[in-house]
Amino acid sequence: MKLYDYILSPSGYKVRLMAALIGVKLELRPVDFHPGLEHRSPELLSLNPAGSIPILEDGDLILTESSAILVYLAAKAAPKWLAGEKPEEAARVQQWLSFSGRLTASLGAARLHEMLLRPGDIAALQAQGMAALRELEAGLVEQRLRGMRFLAADRPTVADIACFPYVALAPDGGVLLDAYPTIRLWSRALRSLDGFIEMPGIHRLHELKPEPQIEPGEA
Ligand SMILES: N[C@@H](CCC(=O)N[C@@H](CS)C(=O)NCC(=O)O)C(=O)O
């Protein structure tokens, strides 16, 4: 399977991370996203008219949209990551896959603005990003009250992988994670999974850093 990818792309990293966690081997085809804008070249637009990466090629199949690619990899190699057995878990997966698009549009756009000087209303993007983080924090607190550490089930699913990178990289766009203790715990849980891989700005769990404390009544 060939992945059109850029090392600093959180959306490409979603696919690389998913593949690493479930033991799928990918052939990486680096795209000169910046400064070359290769994702908007005729070759890549013929694969994805939307002009975005990642793009996955598997034989004759060409897939765009990172959420679809995550679902494809999981369905092929590790269906447990789809959490389809219980209706409410399957629905929650869909809910958070859809929500992940809002993280890309807010935190991702703020990051592009700050790192690659993309035009945009940075204050509005950061405010939208913080609103999304509050929603994610509330969702994770509800899950904890159900005894679950992950977004859709008691184990990680494609939904967690779809949401994680733009959240972890929020500080690149000027949005700090200090106000979201449950998100930080969730990030720690993901970063300590067997097979976890890093990207620039997202590190494996550092064992020496103490757990954030959640005060009674905060969760
Ligand atoms: N909805 C797409 C969005 C992916 C996305 O935003 N990719 C960025 C790179 S991280 C991109 O290609 N953006 C196009 C651009 O900014 O010109 C997906 O989930 O695959």
Ligand as a Chemical Component Dictionary entry (heavy atoms), coordinates in Angstrom:
data_LIG
# 
_chem_comp.id                   LIG 
_chem_comp.type                 NON-POLYMER 
_chem_comp.pdbx_formal_charge   0 
_chem_comp.three_letter_code    LIG 
# 
loop_
_chem_comp_atom.comp_id 
_chem_comp_atom.atom_id 
_chem_comp_atom.alt_atom_id 
_chem_comp_atom.type_symbol 
_chem_comp_atom.charge 
_chem_comp_atom.model_Cartn_x 
_chem_comp_atom.model_Cartn_y 
_chem_comp_atom.model_Cartn_z 
_chem_comp_atom.pdbx_ordinal 
LIG N1  N1  N 0 -10.384 16.019 5.063 1  
LIG C1  C1  C 0 -9.014  15.717 4.699 2  
LIG C2  C2  C 0 -8.153  16.859 5.161 3  
LIG C3  C3  C 0 -6.691  16.528 5.165 4  
LIG C4  C4  C 0 -5.867  17.789 5.231 5  
LIG O1  O1  O 0 -6.284  18.871 5.680 6  
LIG N2  N2  N 0 -4.646  17.644 4.754 7  
LIG C5  C5  C 0 -3.789  18.790 4.664 8  
LIG C6  C6  C 0 -2.388  18.394 5.022 9  
LIG S1  S1  S 0 -2.295  17.989 6.748 10 
LIG C7  C7  C 0 -3.853  19.265 3.236 11 
LIG O2  O2  O 0 -3.573  18.520 2.327 12 
LIG N3  N3  N 0 -4.262  20.517 3.043 13 
LIG C8  C8  C 0 -4.330  21.100 1.752 14 
LIG C9  C9  C 0 -3.843  22.500 1.788 15 
LIG O3  O3  O 0 -3.733  23.062 2.892 16 
LIG O4  O4  O 0 -3.545  23.056 0.730 17 
LIG C10 C10 C 0 -8.576  14.407 5.326 18 
LIG O5  O5  O 0 -8.975  14.124 6.459 19 
LIG O6  O6  O 0 -7.839  13.645 4.681 20 
# 
loop_
_chem_comp_bond.comp_id 
_chem_comp_bond.atom_id_1 
_chem_comp_bond.atom_id_2 
_chem_comp_bond.value_order 
_chem_comp_bond.pdbx_ordinal 
LIG N1  C1  SING 1  
LIG C1  C2  SING 2  
LIG C1  C10 SING 3  
LIG C2  C3  SING 4  
LIG C3  C4  SING 5  
LIG C4  O1  DOUB 6  
LIG C4  N2  SING 7  
LIG N2  C5  SING 8  
LIG C5  C6  SING 9  
LIG C5  C7  SING 10 
LIG C6  S1  SING 11 
LIG C7  O2  DOUB 12 
LIG C7  N3  SING 13 
LIG N3  C8  SING 14 
LIG C8  C9  SING 15 
LIG C9  O3  DOUB 16 
LIG C9  O4  SING 17 
LIG C10 O5  DOUB 18 
LIG C10 O6  SING 19 
# 
